[in-house]
Amino acid sequence: MRGGFAVGALAGALVLMATAGCSGPAKAEGGTGGGGGAGSSATATPPKPTVSAATIAIEPANGTVDVKPSGTVKVTAAGGKLTSVKVTGPDGTQVPGALTADGTGWAPGGPLLVGTAYTVDALAEDAQGVVVNARSSFTTLTPEKDAGVSDNIADNETYGVGMIVSVNFDRAVKNKDAVLAGIAFETSDGTKVKGHWFSDKRLDFRPENYWNANTKVTIHYKLKNVETAPGVYGGVDKDEPFAIGRSQVSTTDAATHRMTVFRDGQQVDDIPITAGKPGFDTWSGIMVVEAKEGTTRMTSNGITKEGSGDEYDLVVPHAMRLTDSGTYVHGNSWTGSKIGRSNESHGCIGVTDTKTGSPSTDAGKLYDSTLVGDVFKVVNSKSDQVSPSNGLSGWNLPWAQW
């Protein structure tokens, strides 16, 4: 405990109860009587004690500065029970809190605001009903380090039913439970959302199953006053609304070289494709569009060995990124008639297109009908299942492990 504490009347607290008076009026000088003369049988009422047996201790001590907003404010009583505790900020707003079951302690219900002056007023009562009060003031710290919080959501944007909210931190998070408690999801249909840590700097959120179409969602960030790691605070309090659009889920069969597209439960297209050739097989499993990049340059750097004959340097149209490692659905103008008949790519899913990209081609139509957050599932590929942390592929992780 930093500093001292305020203790009942011994710390200069106000004594609230006065002594009781004697029984009956005093006899007038020279008078003949009154109710309380020497011969009266009335008994005087003993006065109540003027000092309460209860004492109050407040942490932090009066005048303390640079107080952490969580876990440092406590009010306790000895020799009695607390009857009232009020912690108020400069605008008069009271901090929510609760007394312990035995009435001898009080603590706030959540973190205080950083960089804020607070006043504590407490009352306690002993077994005789004598009350004591105490007051203390302190100021919370102003953070010097910010966690650098960002996510992949734009305000009021509409996403597909497979959208996963990925929250990233510039600094490693140590107090993960506190950060989870500081991020809440409000959904129009009551859908429950849960977070999963992929690393100390990445926290993803999703429901148990794909979102319901047309769901309205608001993310409530309350991290400004949360200590994410020693000396580091979240730095952000904001509400972030977005929406889920119609449902669109596509399945690519690497064995039949076809992609079926389902919208709101009904099949709307059956598209010939080319997937990854042997040695470059397309990832199996569920992937989600994390970005629509349009015309994109793709090279074989880091994918193929120099001199292997598999090098490439292409500018591709209608590119939609599915993984961080570089899996795309994109337009393909160079494979020709092999699309729909064999797998010829280096891991991407190629769809018929012109060299510069045409909106009337299969690739153009698919691109225009797709939202970020739409689901692309790959089956019958000889590749391993995509890692849940590779892009927005968290749907491949069972809910019990999420």
N, C-alpha and C positions, 0 to 999 in steps of 0.2 A: 504494500500500500504506500503510495507516494504521499509524503507530508503527514499531517495529523488528521483529526476528525473532530466534528462538532459534537459535544456531549451535553445533552440536557441543560439544566440550569447551570451546571458547572462550567459550560462554555459560553455563558452569557445568554442562554436561551430564555425566552419570556416565560415567566410563571403565570399560568392562565387562571388558576383557581385562587380565590381569596378566602380568608378564615371566616368561620361562621361567627355571628354576634352572640352576646350573652343572653340569658333568658330574662326577658322583662325589662321595662324601663328603669332607669336609676331613680331613686327617691329624690324629690326636690328638696333642696336645702331648707331646713326649718319646716318642712311640710309634715302632714299627719299621716301620710300613707301613700301607698301605691302598691301595685301588685307584687313587687319584689322586695318587700321589706325583710328585715332580719328574721321575722317570724314566719316567713313564707316557707311552704314545703316544696316548692319547685326546685328541680335539679338543673344545673347549668349544662348545655350541650357542648361537648368537647370540640374544639376546632379541628378541621381537617388539616393534614400536613400541607405545608406550603411548597415543599420540594418534591417533585415526582421521583419515584424510584426508577422510572424508565429513563433510558439514555438512548441517543440516536448517533449512529456513525455513518458518515457519507464518504464514499470513495468516487472520484478522486478528491483530494483535499481542496479546500477553498483556495481559489486563485491559481489552480494548476492549469498549465497550457500544454498544447501539443498532445492532447488526450486522444487515444485511438477511439474510433467511433463504435467499435464492437468489443464487448467483454470487459469493459473497464468501469462501468458505472454500476455501483451497488449501494443500497441503503439498507441498514440493519438496525434492529432494536434489541436492547438487553434490558431485563427487568420489566418488561411490558410488551405490548404489541403495537405495531404501526397501524394507524387509523387512516392516514392520508399521505400520499406521496405524489407530488406534482413536479415534473421536469419540463420546463418551458424554454423555447427558443426566443430570439429577440422580437419576433412578431407575435408572441403570445401563444403560439401553437404548442399544445401539450404532446409530449412523447408517450405513445401507448406503452403500457407495462402492466405487470401483475405482481400481487403479493404472493408470498409462499403460503402454503396451507396453514402453517402455524402462526402466520401474521408477523413473523420476526424479520422478514426479508422482502426486498423488492428489486426487480431488475427490468430494464426496458425490453420490449417485445421484438426489437430488431436493431439494426445499426443506426446510430445517430448521423446527422449530416456532418460532413467534413467542413472545417473552417468556420465553425459556428460557436457562438457563446451561449451557454445554457445556465439556468438557475434551478436549483433543487430546493423545494420547500417540503418538509416532512413533519408529521405530527405522530406522537406515540402516547399511549395511555398505560398507566400502571394498574395493578389490581384494585387500587382504591379509586380509580377513575380520575386520578390527577394527570393532567396532560402536560407534555413538554414539546417544544418545537425546535427545529434546527433549519438553518439555511446555508447553502454553499453555492458557489459559482465556479465554472471552469470553461475552458475553450478547447474544442477539438482541433486536431492538427489540419494543416493544409498540405495535401499530398505533393511530393516533389517528383514522383514517378507515376506514369500512366501505363496501364496494361496494353493500350493500343488495340481496342476491340473493333473488329469489322466483320461483316457477314456478306453473303451472296444474294441478299434481298434488296430490291428497289421499292421504295414506297409506292403503294397502290398499283403495283405491277400484277399481272395475271400469269400464273404458272400451271404446269401440267400436274397430274395427280401423283406423279412420282417424285415431286420436288422434295429435296432434303435441305434443310437450313443448316448451313455450315458456318460456324462462328470461329474466327481465328484471332489469336492474341499475339502481339509483338513480343511479349515477355512470357516466360514459362509460368503457368498457374500452379500454385502449391495448394491453395485452399479451394479445392474443387467443389466440395459440398456447398460452400458459401456462394460460389459463382453459380452453381445450378439453382440454388434457392433464389438468386437474383434475376433469373430469366424465366418468364412465365408466358404461356401461350393461351390466348383467348380465341375460341373457335365458335362459329355461328351454329354448328350442329352438335356441340359437346364433344367433339373428337379429342381424345387424350394424346398428348405428345410427350415423348421421353427423350432425354439427352444421352449421348454416348461419347466418351472421351477416346479419341484415336491417338492422342498424344497430349503432352502438357500444354500445347499451343492450339489444339484443334478440338472443338466440341460440336458434334452434329446432332440435329434433332429430326425426328420423324414420328408418325403414328405407327401403330402395330401393322396396319395394312395401308394400301394406297389411300390417299385422301379421297373423300367423296367429292364428286363434281360440284362446282359452284359453292364451295365452302369459303366463307369469309374468315380471315385469320388476322390477329394482331399480336405481335411480339411485344411484350412489356419488358424492357431492359431497366433494371434498378441496380446498377453496378457502381455508380459514382462513389458510394460510401462503403463499398465492399473491398476489403484488403485481399487481393488475389494472390499475393505473395508478400513476404516480409518487406514492408516499406513501399509496396506497389498497390495502387488502387485502380478499380475498373474504369473510372473516369467518364462513364456515360449513363445517363438516365433519359430514355426516350421510348416512345411507342412507334412501332413500325407496322403499318397495315399492308396486307397483300391479299390476293384472291387466288383461288383454284378455279380453273376454267373447266371446259368440257373434258371428258375422259378420252385419252388416246393412248393406246398400248399397241406396239408393233412387235411381232415375233419374226426373227430371221432364222431360217433353217439352213444351216451350212451344208447339209447333205442334199437338199433339193434345190438349193440356190434360189429360194423364193422368200419374200417378206410379205406377211399378211398384216394389214393395218385394221385395227378395231377402234371405232369411235362410239363412245357411249354404249358399248356392248354389242354393236353391230359391225360386221365386216364391211369396210368401205373400199378396200383395195387389195390387190395381190400383185406384187411387183417383182420382176426378175432382178437378182442381185449377183454380185461376186464377192465372196468373203476371202479370208486369208488362206493362201496356199500352204502346202505342207512345209513345216518349219517356221511359218509365220501365221499360224492358225489364229483366227479371231478369238478373243476371250469368250468363254462360255459365261452364262448367267445374265443377271439383270443389270443393265446400265441405264443411266438417265442423262438426257441432254443437259449439259451444264453451260453451254454457250452456243449461240448461232453466230458463226464467224464469217459467213459469206464466202468470198473468194480468199483462199489461203494458200500460202506457199508451203509445200511439204518436201522435206529432203530425207535421205537415208542416213544422215549423220547419227551415229550411235545405234543404228538398227542393223546395218549390214556392214560386212568387212570390205575394205577397199580392195578392188580387183576381183571381187566375187562374182561380178556380173549382175548383182542385185541392186546396184546403186540407182538412185533416182533423185530427181530435182524437178518437181512439178508444181504448177499453179492450178489448184482445183477449185471449181465453183461449188456453191451450195454446201459448204462444209459446216457440219454440226458436231461439236466435240462431245465425246462420250466418256473419256477417261483423261486423267492427268498425264498418263503415260503416252497419249497420242492416238488413241482409237477414235476414228471419226466415222460418221455416215456422210458421204460426199458424192458429188457428181463425178462420173467417169466417162470420158470420151475416147479413150485409147484402147480399151479392151474389146470393144466392138461386139461381135456376135457371141463371144464367150460368156458375156453376162447372161445369167440364167442357166448356164450349162456347166460351168466349172468355176473353181475358186482360184483367182489369179492375183489377189492383192497381197500386201505385206502386213495385213492384219485389220485393215479398215473394211467397211462395208461399202462397196461401190454400187452406184445406181446410175442408169443410163442418162447421159446429158450431152450437151454440145461442149466444145472446148471452152467457150466463154460463159456458158450457162444460160439455159433458156427456161423461162417460167412454164413452158408448155411440155417439157420433158418430165419423165418420172421423177427425176431428182428435183426439178423445179417445183413440181406439184407437192412433193413430200416436204420440201423445205418450207413452202408457204403455209402448209397445214400444221406445222409442228410448233409447239411452244417449248421454251426452256422448262425443263421439269417433266417432259414427256418420257415415257418408258420405252426402251428398246431391249428386248430379250433375245439372246442368242442360244439356240439349241443345236444339238448334234455336231458341235465342233469338237475337234480332237484336242483343243487347248484346255488348260486348267480353268477353273472358275475365277473370274475377276476378283481381286481383293476388295473387300468392303470399303477400304480406305482409298481406293483408286478412283478419284472423281467422286460422284454422288452414287456410289454403288453399295450403300449401306443396306439395301434391301436383301442382299445376300447373307446378311448376318441374322440368324434366328432371333426372334423377339426376346426369348429368354436370356440371350447373351447381350442384348442391346443395352 
